Amino acid sequence: MANLMHSARLLVSDLASTILFLVVLLTTKDLMLAVGLGVGLGVIQIGWMKLRRQKIDTMQWLSIGLVVASGIATMLTSDARFVMLKPSVIYCIVGAYMLRPGWMNRYMPPIAVQMVPDIAWIFGFVWAGLMFGSAALNIVLALTLDPVTWSASMSIWGIASKVALFLIQYVIMRAIGVRRGRRAAAAASVPAST
């Protein structure tokens, strides 16, 4: 359970700027406030990590960098359609990044990296597929819904789909890892034939 909580904390940290943006937009309906706060949190996160001399992973740079860059572009254009279609670009960039084998090792405990690297590799591609599917869904919703309905719909989809895949992956990888661990322990306890 501690490994699950560690992974969840890393994921929430990486998505904090986006989560803040969506919460502020849904509660205040103020696009500029939501963008400003999301960008501000992203900058603070990077600054804090730099100050503490912590390693900033590529996925963190990508996540926070996209929030800052797209947030500034949104502030300059004030165009709701740009804001609504922007996540599709972000999903595609993140999906392309997730096609890189081993990207999710940062989120896994060392024992999982050791016991189920092949399953993690497969789930890396499943995550990429979720990102590309979410990009397509976002385009459809952005072109058919008003901004507030769109933000609620994409917030629900974004959170629910990622939490569901995260839990499915955790259960499957844990079950396979435990089974492989037991097999390895059993093989090690059997005396070698002479």
SEMAR-999374 format. One record per residue: y, x, z of N, C-alpha, C, CB in turn; residue in three letters. Coordinates in Angstrom, 1 decimal, padded with zeros to 4 digits, always signed. Glycine has a CB too. Layout:
BEGIN
((Y, X, Z), (Y, X, Z), (Y, X, Z), (Y, X, Z), "ALA")
...
***
This chain:
BEGIN
((-001.2, +000.8, +000.0), (+000.0, +000.0, +000.0), (+001.3, +000.9, +000.0), (+000.0, -000.9, +001.2), "MET")
((+001.2, +002.0, +000.7), (+002.3, +002.9, +000.7), (+002.7, +003.4, -000.7), (+002.1, +004.1, +001.6), "ALA")
((+001.6, +003.7, -001.5), (+001.9, +004.1, -002.9), (+002.5, +003.0, -003.7), (+000.6, +004.6, -003.5), "ASN")
((+002.1, +001.8, -003.5), (+002.7, +000.7, -004.2), (+004.2, +000.5, -003.9), (+002.0, -000.6, -003.9), "LEU")
((+004.5, +000.7, -002.6), (+005.9, +000.5, -002.1), (+006.7, +001.7, -002.7), (+006.0, +000.5, -000.6), "MET")
((+006.2, +002.9, -002.7), (+006.9, +004.0, -003.3), (+007.2, +003.8, -004.7), (+006.1, +005.3, -003.1), "HIS")
((+006.2, +003.4, -005.5), (+006.5, +003.1, -006.9), (+007.5, +002.0, -007.1), (+005.1, +002.7, -007.6), "SER")
((+007.4, +000.9, -006.3), (+008.3, -000.2, -006.4), (+009.7, +000.3, -006.1), (+007.9, -001.3, -005.5), "ALA")
((+009.9, +001.1, -005.1), (+011.3, +001.7, -004.8), (+011.8, +002.4, -005.9), (+011.2, +002.5, -003.5), "ARG")
((+011.0, +003.3, -006.6), (+011.5, +004.0, -007.7), (+011.9, +003.1, -008.9), (+010.4, +005.0, -008.2), "LEU")
((+011.1, +002.1, -009.1), (+011.4, +001.2, -010.2), (+012.7, +000.4, -009.9), (+010.3, +000.2, -010.4), "LEU")
((+012.9, -000.1, -008.7), (+014.1, -000.8, -008.3), (+015.3, +000.1, -008.4), (+014.0, -001.4, -006.9), "VAL")
((+015.1, +001.3, -008.0), (+016.2, +002.3, -008.1), (+016.7, +002.5, -009.5), (+015.8, +003.6, -007.4), "SER")
((+015.7, +002.7, -010.4), (+016.0, +002.9, -011.8), (+016.7, +001.7, -012.4), (+014.7, +003.2, -012.6), "ASP")
((+016.4, +000.5, -011.9), (+016.9, -000.8, -012.5), (+018.1, -001.4, -011.7), (+015.8, -001.8, -012.6), "LEU")
((+018.5, -000.7, -010.7), (+019.5, -001.2, -009.8), (+020.8, -001.6, -010.5), (+019.9, -000.2, -008.7), "ALA")
((+021.3, -000.8, -011.4), (+022.5, -001.2, -012.2), (+022.4, -002.5, -013.0), (+023.0, +000.0, -013.1), "SER")
((+021.2, -002.6, -013.6), (+021.0, -003.8, -014.4), (+020.8, -005.0, -013.5), (+019.7, -003.6, -015.3), "THR")
((+020.1, -004.8, -012.4), (+019.9, -005.9, -011.5), (+021.2, -006.4, -011.0), (+019.0, -005.5, -010.3), "ILE")
((+022.1, -005.5, -010.5), (+023.4, -005.8, -010.0), (+024.2, -006.6, -011.1), (+024.2, -004.6, -009.6), "LEU")
((+024.2, -006.1, -012.3), (+024.9, -006.7, -013.4), (+024.5, -008.2, -013.6), (+024.7, -006.0, -014.7), "PHE")
((+023.2, -008.4, -013.6), (+022.7, -009.8, -013.8), (+023.0, -010.7, -012.6), (+021.2, -009.7, -014.0), "LEU")
((+022.9, -010.2, -011.4), (+023.2, -011.0, -010.2), (+024.6, -011.4, -010.2), (+022.8, -010.2, -009.0), "VAL")
((+025.5, -010.4, -010.5), (+027.0, -010.7, -010.5), (+027.3, -011.7, -011.6), (+027.8, -009.4, -010.6), "VAL")
((+026.8, -011.5, -012.8), (+027.1, -012.4, -013.9), (+026.6, -013.8, -013.6), (+026.4, -011.9, -015.2), "LEU")
((+025.4, -013.9, -013.0), (+024.9, -015.3, -012.7), (+025.6, -016.0, -011.6), (+023.4, -015.2, -012.4), "LEU")
((+026.1, -015.2, -010.6), (+026.8, -015.8, -009.5), (+028.2, -016.1, -009.7), (+026.6, -015.0, -008.2), "THR")
((+028.9, -015.2, -010.4), (+030.4, -015.3, -010.6), (+030.7, -015.8, -012.0), (+031.0, -014.0, -010.4), "THR")
((+029.8, -015.6, -013.0), (+030.1, -015.9, -014.4), (+031.2, -015.1, -015.0), (+030.4, -017.4, -014.6), "LYS")
((+031.5, -014.0, -014.3), (+032.6, -013.1, -014.7), (+032.0, -011.9, -015.4), (+033.5, -012.7, -013.5), "ASP")
((+032.0, -011.8, -016.7), (+031.4, -010.8, -017.5), (+032.0, -009.4, -017.1), (+031.6, -011.1, -018.9), "LEU")
((+033.3, -009.3, -017.1), (+033.9, -008.0, -016.9), (+033.6, -007.5, -015.5), (+035.4, -008.1, -017.1), "MET")
((+033.6, -008.3, -014.5), (+033.3, -007.9, -013.1), (+031.9, -007.4, -013.1), (+033.5, -009.1, -012.1), "LEU")
((+030.9, -008.2, -013.7), (+029.5, -007.8, -013.7), (+029.3, -006.4, -014.4), (+028.7, -008.8, -014.4), "ALA")
((+030.0, -006.2, -015.5), (+029.9, -005.0, -016.2), (+030.5, -003.8, -015.4), (+030.6, -005.0, -017.6), "VAL")
((+031.6, -004.1, -014.8), (+032.3, -003.0, -014.0), (+031.5, -002.6, -012.8), (+033.6, -003.5, -013.5), "GLY")
((+030.9, -003.6, -012.1), (+030.1, -003.2, -010.9), (+028.8, -002.5, -011.3), (+029.8, -004.5, -010.2), "LEU")
((+028.2, -003.0, -012.4), (+026.9, -002.3, -012.9), (+027.2, -000.9, -013.3), (+026.4, -003.1, -014.1), "GLY")
((+028.3, -000.7, -014.0), (+028.7, +000.7, -014.4), (+029.0, +001.5, -013.2), (+029.9, +000.7, -015.4), "VAL")
((+029.7, +001.0, -012.3), (+030.1, +001.7, -011.1), (+028.9, +002.1, -010.3), (+031.0, +000.8, -010.2), "GLY")
((+027.9, +001.2, -010.1), (+026.7, +001.5, -009.4), (+025.9, +002.7, -010.1), (+025.8, +000.3, -009.2), "LEU")
((+025.9, +002.6, -011.4), (+025.2, +003.6, -012.2), (+025.8, +005.0, -011.9), (+025.2, +003.3, -013.6), "GLY")
((+027.1, +005.1, -012.0), (+027.8, +006.3, -011.8), (+027.6, +006.8, -010.3), (+029.4, +006.1, -012.1), "VAL")
((+027.7, +005.9, -009.4), (+027.5, +006.3, -008.0), (+026.1, +006.8, -007.8), (+027.7, +005.1, -007.0), "ILE")
((+025.1, +006.2, -008.4), (+023.7, +006.7, -008.2), (+023.5, +008.1, -008.7), (+022.7, +005.7, -009.0), "GLN")
((+024.0, +008.4, -009.9), (+023.9, +009.7, -010.5), (+024.7, +010.7, -009.6), (+024.5, +009.8, -011.9), "ILE")
((+025.9, +010.3, -009.2), (+026.7, +011.2, -008.3), (+026.0, +011.5, -007.0), (+028.1, +010.6, -008.0), "GLY")
((+025.4, +010.5, -006.4), (+024.7, +010.7, -005.1), (+023.5, +011.6, -005.3), (+024.2, +009.3, -004.6), "TRP")
((+022.8, +011.5, -006.4), (+021.6, +012.3, -006.6), (+022.0, +013.7, -006.9), (+020.8, +011.8, -007.8), "MET")
((+023.1, +013.9, -007.6), (+023.6, +015.2, -007.9), (+024.1, +015.9, -006.6), (+024.8, +015.2, -009.0), "LYS")
((+024.8, +015.1, -005.8), (+025.3, +015.6, -004.5), (+024.2, +016.1, -003.6), (+026.1, +014.6, -003.8), "LEU")
((+023.1, +015.4, -003.7), (+021.9, +015.7, -002.8), (+021.0, +016.7, -003.5), (+021.2, +014.5, -002.4), "ARG")
((+021.4, +017.2, -004.7), (+020.6, +018.1, -005.5), (+019.2, +017.6, -005.8), (+020.5, +019.4, -004.8), "ARG")
((+019.1, +016.3, -006.1), (+017.8, +015.7, -006.4), (+017.6, +015.8, -007.9), (+017.7, +014.3, -005.9), "GLN")
((+016.4, +016.0, -008.3), (+016.1, +016.0, -009.8), (+016.3, +014.6, -010.3), (+014.6, +016.5, -010.0), "LYS")
((+017.0, +014.5, -011.4), (+017.2, +013.2, -012.1), (+016.3, +013.2, -013.3), (+018.7, +013.1, -012.5), "ILE")
((+015.3, +012.3, -013.2), (+014.3, +012.1, -014.3), (+014.9, +011.6, -015.6), (+013.2, +011.2, -013.8), "ASP")
((+014.3, +011.9, -016.7), (+014.8, +011.4, -018.0), (+014.9, +009.9, -018.0), (+013.8, +011.9, -019.1), "THR")
((+014.0, +009.2, -017.4), (+014.1, +007.7, -017.4), (+015.3, +007.2, -016.6), (+012.8, +007.1, -016.8), "MET")
((+015.6, +007.9, -015.6), (+016.8, +007.6, -014.8), (+018.1, +007.8, -015.6), (+016.9, +008.4, -013.5), "GLN")
((+018.1, +009.0, -016.3), (+019.3, +009.3, -017.1), (+019.4, +008.2, -018.2), (+019.2, +010.7, -017.7), "TRP")
((+018.3, +007.9, -018.8), (+018.3, +006.9, -019.9), (+018.8, +005.5, -019.4), (+016.9, +006.7, -020.5), "LEU")
((+018.2, +005.1, -018.3), (+018.5, +003.8, -017.7), (+020.0, +003.7, -017.3), (+017.7, +003.5, -016.5), "SER")
((+020.5, +004.6, -016.5), (+021.9, +004.6, -016.1), (+022.8, +004.9, -017.2), (+022.1, +005.6, -014.9), "ILE")
((+022.5, +005.9, -018.1), (+023.3, +006.2, -019.2), (+023.5, +005.0, -020.1), (+022.7, +007.3, -020.0), "GLY")
((+022.5, +004.2, -020.4), (+022.6, +003.0, -021.2), (+023.5, +002.0, -020.6), (+021.2, +002.4, -021.5), "LEU")
((+023.4, +001.8, -019.3), (+024.2, +000.8, -018.5), (+025.7, +001.2, -018.7), (+023.8, +000.7, -017.1), "VAL")
((+026.0, +002.5, -018.4), (+027.3, +003.0, -018.5), (+027.9, +002.9, -019.9), (+027.4, +004.5, -018.0), "VAL")
((+027.2, +003.4, -020.9), (+027.6, +003.4, -022.3), (+027.8, +002.0, -022.8), (+026.7, +004.1, -023.2), "ALA")
((+026.8, +001.1, -022.6), (+026.9, -000.3, -023.1), (+028.0, -001.0, -022.3), (+025.6, -001.0, -023.0), "SER")
((+028.1, -000.7, -021.0), (+029.1, -001.4, -020.2), (+030.5, -001.1, -020.7), (+029.0, -001.0, -018.7), "GLY")
((+030.8, +000.2, -021.0), (+032.1, +000.5, -021.5), (+032.4, -000.1, -022.8), (+032.2, +002.1, -021.6), "ILE")
((+031.3, -000.2, -023.7), (+031.5, -000.8, -025.0), (+031.8, -002.3, -024.8), (+030.2, -000.6, -025.9), "ALA")
((+031.1, -002.9, -023.9), (+031.3, -004.3, -023.6), (+032.8, -004.6, -023.1), (+030.3, -004.8, -022.5), "THR")
((+033.3, -003.7, -022.2), (+034.6, -003.9, -021.7), (+035.6, -003.7, -022.9), (+034.9, -002.8, -020.6), "MET")
((+035.4, -002.9, -023.8), (+036.3, -002.7, -024.9), (+036.3, -003.8, -025.9), (+035.9, -001.4, -025.6), "LEU")
((+035.2, -004.5, -026.1), (+035.1, -005.5, -027.1), (+035.3, -006.9, -026.5), (+033.7, -005.5, -027.8), "THR")
((+034.9, -007.2, -025.3), (+034.9, -008.5, -024.6), (+034.2, -009.6, -025.5), (+036.4, -008.9, -024.4), "SER")
((+033.2, -009.2, -026.2), (+032.5, -010.1, -027.1), (+031.2, -010.5, -026.5), (+032.3, -009.4, -028.5), "ASP")
((+031.0, -011.7, -026.1), (+029.8, -012.2, -025.5), (+028.5, -011.9, -026.3), (+029.9, -013.7, -025.1), "ALA")
((+028.7, -012.1, -027.6), (+027.5, -011.8, -028.5), (+027.0, -010.4, -028.4), (+027.8, -012.2, -029.9), "ARG")
((+028.0, -009.4, -028.3), (+027.6, -008.0, -028.1), (+026.9, -007.8, -026.9), (+028.9, -007.1, -028.2), "PHE")
((+027.4, -008.4, -025.8), (+026.7, -008.3, -024.5), (+025.3, -008.9, -024.6), (+027.5, -009.0, -023.4), "VAL")
((+025.2, -010.0, -025.2), (+023.9, -010.7, -025.3), (+022.9, -010.0, -026.1), (+024.1, -012.1, -025.8), "MET")
((+023.3, -009.3, -027.2), (+022.4, -008.6, -028.1), (+022.1, -007.2, -027.6), (+022.9, -008.6, -029.5), "LEU")
((+023.0, -006.6, -026.8), (+022.9, -005.3, -026.3), (+021.6, -005.0, -025.6), (+024.0, -005.0, -025.3), "LYS")
((+021.0, -005.9, -024.8), (+019.7, -005.6, -024.2), (+018.6, -005.3, -025.2), (+019.3, -006.7, -023.3), "PRO")
((+018.7, -005.9, -026.4), (+017.6, -005.7, -027.3), (+017.6, -004.2, -027.8), (+017.8, -006.6, -028.6), "SER")
((+018.8, -003.7, -028.0), (+018.9, -002.3, -028.3), (+018.4, -001.4, -027.2), (+020.4, -001.9, -028.6), "VAL")
((+018.7, -001.8, -025.9), (+018.3, -001.0, -024.8), (+016.7, -001.1, -024.7), (+018.9, -001.6, -023.5), "ILE")
((+016.2, -002.3, -024.8), (+014.8, -002.5, -024.8), (+014.1, -001.6, -025.8), (+014.4, -004.0, -024.9), "TYR")
((+014.6, -001.6, -027.0), (+014.0, -000.8, -028.1), (+014.0, +000.7, -027.7), (+014.7, -001.0, -029.4), "CYS")
((+015.2, +001.2, -027.2), (+015.3, +002.6, -026.8), (+014.3, +002.9, -025.7), (+016.7, +002.9, -026.4), "ILE")
((+014.3, +002.1, -024.7), (+013.3, +002.3, -023.6), (+011.9, +002.2, -024.1), (+013.6, +001.2, -022.5), "VAL")
((+011.6, +001.2, -024.9), (+010.3, +001.1, -025.5), (+009.8, +002.4, -026.3), (+010.2, -000.1, -026.4), "GLY")
((+010.8, +002.9, -027.0), (+010.5, +004.1, -027.8), (+010.2, +005.3, -026.8), (+011.7, +004.5, -028.8), "ALA")
((+011.0, +005.4, -025.8), (+010.8, +006.4, -024.7), (+009.4, +006.2, -024.1), (+011.9, +006.3, -023.6), "TYR")
((+009.0, +005.0, -023.9), (+007.7, +004.7, -023.2), (+006.5, +005.0, -024.1), (+007.7, +003.3, -022.8), "MET")
((+006.8, +005.3, -025.4), (+005.7, +005.7, -026.3), (+005.3, +007.1, -026.0), (+006.1, +005.5, -027.7), "LEU")
((+006.0, +007.8, -025.2), (+005.7, +009.2, -024.9), (+004.6, +009.3, -023.8), (+007.0, +010.0, -024.4), "ARG")
((+003.5, +009.8, -024.1), (+002.4, +009.9, -023.1), (+002.9, +010.6, -021.9), (+001.2, +010.6, -023.7), "PRO")
((+002.5, +010.1, -020.7), (+002.8, +010.7, -019.4), (+004.1, +010.3, -018.8), (+002.8, +012.2, -019.6), "GLY")
((+004.9, +009.5, -019.5), (+006.2, +009.1, -018.9), (+006.1, +008.4, -017.6), (+006.9, +008.2, -019.9), "TRP")
((+005.0, +007.8, -017.3), (+004.9, +007.0, -016.1), (+004.3, +007.8, -014.9), (+004.1, +005.8, -016.3), "MET")
((+004.0, +009.1, -015.1), (+003.5, +009.9, -014.0), (+004.4, +010.0, -012.8), (+003.2, +011.3, -014.5), "ASN")
((+005.7, +009.9, -013.1), (+006.7, +009.9, -012.0), (+006.5, +008.7, -011.0), (+008.1, +009.9, -012.6), "ARG")
((+006.0, +007.6, -011.5), (+005.8, +006.4, -010.7), (+004.5, +006.4, -010.0), (+006.0, +005.2, -011.6), "TYR")
((+003.6, +007.3, -010.3), (+002.3, +007.2, -009.8), (+002.0, +008.3, -008.7), (+001.2, +007.4, -010.9), "MET")
((+001.2, +007.9, -007.7), (+000.9, +009.0, -006.7), (+000.0, +010.0, -007.3), (+000.2, +008.3, -005.4), "PRO")
((-000.1, +011.2, -006.7), (-000.9, +012.3, -007.3), (-002.4, +011.9, -007.5), (-000.8, +013.5, -006.4), "PRO")
((-002.9, +011.1, -006.6), (-004.3, +010.8, -006.7), (-004.6, +009.9, -008.0), (-004.8, +010.0, -005.5), "ILE")
((-003.6, +009.1, -008.3), (-003.7, +008.2, -009.5), (-003.6, +009.1, -010.8), (-002.7, +007.1, -009.5), "ALA")
((-002.7, +010.1, -010.7), (-002.6, +011.0, -011.9), (-003.9, +011.7, -012.1), (-001.4, +012.0, -011.7), "VAL")
((-004.5, +012.1, -011.0), (-005.8, +012.8, -011.0), (-007.0, +011.9, -011.5), (-006.1, +013.5, -009.7), "GLN")
((-007.1, +010.7, -010.9), (-008.2, +009.9, -011.1), (-008.2, +009.0, -012.3), (-008.4, +009.0, -009.9), "MET")
((-007.0, +008.5, -012.7), (-006.9, +007.5, -013.8), (-005.9, +007.9, -014.9), (-006.7, +006.1, -013.3), "VAL")
((-005.8, +009.1, -015.3), (-004.8, +009.5, -016.3), (-004.9, +008.8, -017.6), (-004.8, +011.0, -016.5), "PRO")
((-006.2, +008.5, -018.0), (-006.4, +007.7, -019.2), (-005.9, +006.3, -019.2), (-007.9, +007.8, -019.6), "ASP")
((-006.1, +005.7, -018.0), (-005.6, +004.3, -017.8), (-004.1, +004.3, -017.8), (-006.2, +003.7, -016.5), "ILE")
((-003.5, +005.2, -017.1), (-002.0, +005.3, -017.1), (-001.5, +005.5, -018.5), (-001.6, +006.5, -016.2), "ALA")
((-002.2, +006.3, -019.3), (-001.8, +006.5, -020.7), (-001.8, +005.2, -021.5), (-002.7, +007.6, -021.4), "TRP")
((-002.8, +004.4, -021.3), (-002.9, +003.1, -022.0), (-001.8, +002.2, -021.5), (-004.3, +002.5, -021.7), "ILE")
((-001.6, +002.1, -020.2), (-000.6, +001.3, -019.6), (+000.8, +001.7, -020.1), (-000.6, +001.2, -018.1), "PHE")
((+001.0, +003.0, -020.4), (+002.3, +003.4, -020.9), (+002.6, +002.7, -022.2), (+002.3, +005.0, -021.1), "GLY")
((+001.6, +002.6, -023.0), (+001.8, +001.8, -024.3), (+001.9, +000.3, -024.1), (+000.6, +002.1, -025.2), "PHE")
((+001.2, -000.2, -023.1), (+001.4, -001.6, -022.8), (+002.9, -001.9, -022.3), (+000.4, -002.0, -021.6), "VAL")
((+003.4, -001.0, -021.5), (+004.8, -001.1, -021.1), (+005.7, -001.1, -022.3), (+005.2, +000.0, -020.1), "TRP")
((+005.5, -000.2, -023.2), (+006.3, -000.1, -024.5), (+006.2, -001.4, -025.2), (+005.8, +001.1, -025.3), "ALA")
((+005.0, -001.9, -025.3), (+004.8, -003.2, -026.0), (+005.7, -004.3, -025.3), (+003.4, -003.6, -026.0), "GLY")
((+005.7, -004.3, -024.0), (+006.5, -005.3, -023.3), (+008.0, -005.1, -023.6), (+006.3, -005.2, -021.7), "LEU")
((+008.4, -003.9, -023.7), (+009.8, -003.7, -024.0), (+010.2, -004.2, -025.4), (+010.2, -002.2, -023.9), "MET")
((+009.3, -003.9, -026.4), (+009.6, -004.3, -027.8), (+009.5, -005.9, -027.9), (+008.6, -003.7, -028.7), "PHE")
((+008.5, -006.5, -027.2), (+008.5, -007.9, -027.1), (+009.7, -008.6, -026.5), (+007.2, -008.4, -026.4), "GLY")
((+010.2, -007.9, -025.4), (+011.4, -008.4, -024.7), (+012.6, -008.3, -025.6), (+011.6, -007.7, -023.4), "SER")
((+012.7, -007.2, -026.4), (+013.8, -007.1, -027.4), (+013.8, -008.2, -028.4), (+013.7, -005.7, -028.1), "ALA")
((+012.6, -008.6, -028.9), (+012.6, -009.7, -029.9), (+012.9, -011.0, -029.2), (+011.1, -009.7, -030.5), "ALA")
((+012.4, -011.2, -028.0), (+012.7, -012.5, -027.3), (+014.2, -012.6, -027.0), (+011.9, -012.6, -025.9), "LEU")
((+014.8, -011.5, -026.6), (+016.3, -011.4, -026.3), (+017.1, -011.8, -027.6), (+016.7, -010.1, -025.8), "ASN")
((+016.7, -011.3, -028.7), (+017.4, -011.6, -029.9), (+017.4, -013.1, -030.2), (+016.9, -010.9, -031.2), "ILE")
((+016.2, -013.7, -030.1), (+016.1, -015.2, -030.3), (+016.9, -015.9, -029.3), (+014.6, -015.6, -030.1), "VAL")
((+016.9, -015.6, -028.0), (+017.6, -016.3, -027.0), (+019.1, -016.1, -027.1), (+017.2, -015.9, -025.6), "LEU")
((+019.5, -014.8, -027.5), (+021.0, -014.5, -027.6), (+021.6, -015.3, -028.8), (+021.1, -013.0, -027.9), "ALA")
((+020.8, -015.6, -029.8), (+021.4, -016.3, -030.9), (+021.3, -017.8, -030.8), (+020.6, -015.9, -032.2), "LEU")
((+020.6, -018.3, -029.7), (+020.4, -019.8, -029.6), (+021.0, -020.3, -028.3), (+019.0, -020.1, -029.7), "THR")
((+021.3, -019.5, -027.3), (+021.7, -020.0, -026.0), (+023.2, -019.6, -025.7), (+020.8, -019.5, -024.9), "LEU")
((+023.8, -020.3, -024.8), (+025.1, -019.9, -024.3), (+024.9, -018.7, -023.3), (+025.9, -021.1, -023.6), "ASP")
((+026.0, -017.9, -023.0), (+025.9, -016.7, -022.2), (+025.2, -016.9, -020.8), (+027.2, -016.1, -022.0), "PRO")
((+025.6, -018.0, -020.1), (+025.1, -018.2, -018.8), (+023.6, -018.6, -018.8), (+025.9, -019.3, -018.0), "VAL")
((+023.2, -019.5, -019.7), (+021.8, -019.8, -019.9), (+021.0, -018.6, -020.3), (+021.7, -021.0, -020.9), "THR")
((+021.6, -017.9, -021.3), (+020.9, -016.7, -021.7), (+020.7, -015.7, -020.6), (+021.7, -016.0, -022.8), "TRP")
((+021.7, -015.5, -019.7), (+021.5, -014.5, -018.7), (+020.5, -014.9, -017.6), (+022.9, -014.2, -018.0), "SER")
((+020.5, -016.2, -017.4), (+019.5, -016.8, -016.4), (+018.1, -016.6, -017.0), (+019.7, -018.2, -016.1), "ALA")
((+017.9, -017.0, -018.3), (+016.6, -016.9, -018.9), (+016.1, -015.5, -019.0), (+016.7, -017.5, -020.3), "SER")
((+017.0, -014.5, -019.5), (+016.5, -013.2, -019.6), (+016.3, -012.5, -018.2), (+017.6, -012.4, -020.4), "MET")
((+017.1, -012.9, -017.2), (+016.9, -012.4, -015.9), (+015.5, -012.8, -015.3), (+018.0, -012.9, -014.9), "SER")
((+015.2, -014.1, -015.5), (+013.9, -014.6, -015.1), (+012.8, -013.8, -015.8), (+013.7, -016.1, -015.2), "ILE")
((+012.9, -013.8, -017.2), (+011.9, -013.1, -018.0), (+011.8, -011.7, -017.6), (+012.2, -013.3, -019.5), "TRP")
((+012.9, -011.0, -017.5), (+012.9, -009.6, -017.3), (+012.2, -009.2, -016.0), (+014.3, -009.0, -017.2), "GLY")
((+012.6, -009.9, -014.9), (+012.0, -009.6, -013.6), (+010.5, -010.0, -013.5), (+012.8, -010.3, -012.5), "ILE")
((+010.3, -011.3, -014.0), (+008.9, -011.8, -013.9), (+007.9, -011.0, -014.7), (+008.9, -013.3, -014.3), "ALA")
((+008.3, -010.7, -015.9), (+007.4, -009.9, -016.8), (+007.1, -008.5, -016.3), (+007.9, -009.8, -018.2), "SER")
((+008.1, -007.9, -015.7), (+007.9, -006.5, -015.2), (+007.1, -006.5, -013.9), (+009.3, -005.8, -015.0), "LYS")
((+007.4, -007.4, -013.0), (+006.7, -007.5, -011.8), (+005.2, -007.8, -012.1), (+007.3, -008.6, -010.8), "VAL")
((+005.0, -008.8, -013.0), (+003.6, -009.2, -013.3), (+002.8, -008.0, -013.9), (+003.6, -010.4, -014.3), "ALA")
((+003.4, -007.3, -014.9), (+002.7, -006.1, -015.5), (+002.6, -005.0, -014.4), (+003.5, -005.6, -016.7), "LEU")
((+003.5, -004.8, -013.6), (+003.4, -003.8, -012.5), (+002.2, -004.1, -011.6), (+004.8, -003.7, -011.7), "PHE")
((+002.1, -005.4, -011.2), (+001.0, -005.7, -010.3), (-000.3, -005.7, -011.0), (+001.2, -007.1, -009.7), "LEU")
((-000.4, -006.1, -012.2), (-001.6, -006.1, -013.0), (-002.1, -004.6, -013.1), (-001.5, -006.7, -014.4), "ILE")
((-001.1, -003.8, -013.5), (-001.4, -002.3, -013.7), (-001.9, -001.7, -012.3), (-000.2, -001.6, -014.2), "GLN")
((-001.2, -002.1, -011.3), (-001.6, -001.5, -010.0), (-003.0, -001.9, -009.6), (-000.6, -002.0, -008.9), "TYR")
((-003.4, -003.2, -009.7), (-004.7, -003.7, -009.4), (-005.8, -003.0, -010.2), (-004.8, -005.2, -009.5), "VAL")
((-005.5, -003.0, -011.5), (-006.5, -002.4, -012.4), (-006.7, -000.9, -012.2), (-006.1, -002.6, -013.9), "ILE")
((-005.6, -000.2, -012.1), (-005.7, +001.3, -011.9), (-006.3, +001.6, -010.5), (-004.3, +001.9, -012.0), "MET")
((-006.0, +000.8, -009.5), (-006.6, +001.1, -008.2), (-008.1, +000.8, -008.2), (-005.9, +000.2, -007.1), "ARG")
((-008.5, -000.3, -008.8), (-009.9, -000.7, -008.9), (-010.7, +000.4, -009.6), (-010.1, -002.0, -009.6), "ALA")
((-010.2, +000.8, -010.8), (-010.9, +001.9, -011.5), (-010.9, +003.2, -010.8), (-010.2, +002.0, -012.9), "ILE")
((-009.8, +003.5, -010.2), (-009.7, +004.8, -009.4), (-010.6, +004.8, -008.2), (-008.2, +005.0, -008.9), "GLY")
((-010.7, +003.7, -007.5), (-011.7, +003.6, -006.4), (-013.1, +003.8, -006.9), (-011.5, +002.3, -005.6), "VAL")
((-013.4, +003.1, -007.9), (-014.8, +003.2, -008.5), (-015.1, +004.6, -008.9), (-014.9, +002.2, -009.7), "ARG")
((-014.2, +005.2, -009.6), (-014.4, +006.6, -010.1), (-014.5, +007.6, -008.9), (-013.3, +007.1, -011.0), "ARG")
((-013.7, +007.3, -007.8), (-013.8, +008.1, -006.6), (-015.1, +008.0, -005.9), (-012.6, +007.8, -005.7), "GLY")
((-015.6, +006.8, -005.9), (-016.9, +006.6, -005.2), (-018.0, +007.3, -006.0), (-017.2, +005.1, -005.1), "ARG")
((-017.9, +007.2, -007.4), (-018.9, +007.8, -008.2), (-018.9, +009.3, -008.0), (-018.7, +007.5, -009.7), "ARG")
((-017.7, +009.9, -008.0), (-017.6, +011.3, -007.8), (-018.1, +011.8, -006.5), (-016.1, +011.8, -008.0), "ALA")
((-017.8, +011.0, -005.4), (-018.3, +011.3, -004.1), (-019.8, +011.2, -004.0), (-017.7, +010.4, -003.0), "ALA")
((-020.4, +010.2, -004.7), (-021.8, +010.0, -004.7), (-022.5, +011.2, -005.4), (-022.2, +008.7, -005.4), "ALA")
((-021.9, +011.6, -006.6), (-022.5, +012.7, -007.3), (-022.4, +014.0, -006.6), (-021.7, +012.8, -008.7), "ALA")
((-021.3, +014.2, -005.8), (-021.2, +015.4, -005.0), (-022.1, +015.4, -003.8), (-019.8, +015.5, -004.5), "ALA")
((-022.6, +014.3, -003.3), (-023.5, +014.3, -002.2), (-024.9, +014.4, -002.6), (-023.3, +013.0, -001.4), "SER")
((-025.2, +014.2, -003.8), (-026.6, +014.3, -004.3), (-026.9, +015.8, -004.4), (-026.9, +013.5, -005.6), "VAL")
((-028.0, +016.3, -003.8), (-028.3, +017.7, -003.9), (-028.8, +018.0, -005.3), (-029.4, +018.1, -002.9), "PRO")
((-028.4, +019.2, -005.8), (-028.8, +019.7, -007.1), (-030.3, +019.9, -007.2), (-028.0, +021.0, -007.5), "ALA")
((-030.9, +019.5, -008.3), (-032.3, +019.7, -008.5), (-032.6, +021.2, -008.7), (-032.8, +018.9, -009.8), "SER")
((-033.8, +021.6, -008.2), (-034.2, +023.0, -008.4), (-035.2, +023.1, -009.4), (-034.7, +023.5, -007.1), "THR")
***
